[in-house]
């Protein structure tokens, strides 16, 4: 059974993937660079990609 992800802070849809990765790492007290957002095909998302288009990739 898969659990739904719990977010402490909502990330704006016009933010970049790189900003989201940094905010997630900071929120959980993780070192820089240890959080990577990936696309459905398993590849790393570009850090300059906008969150809105990243989420659309996952809705396909």
Buried (B, 14 or more C-beta within 10 A) or exposed (E): EEEEEEEEEEBEEEBBBBBBBBBBBEEEEEEEEEBEBEBEEEEEBEBEBBBEEBEEEEEE
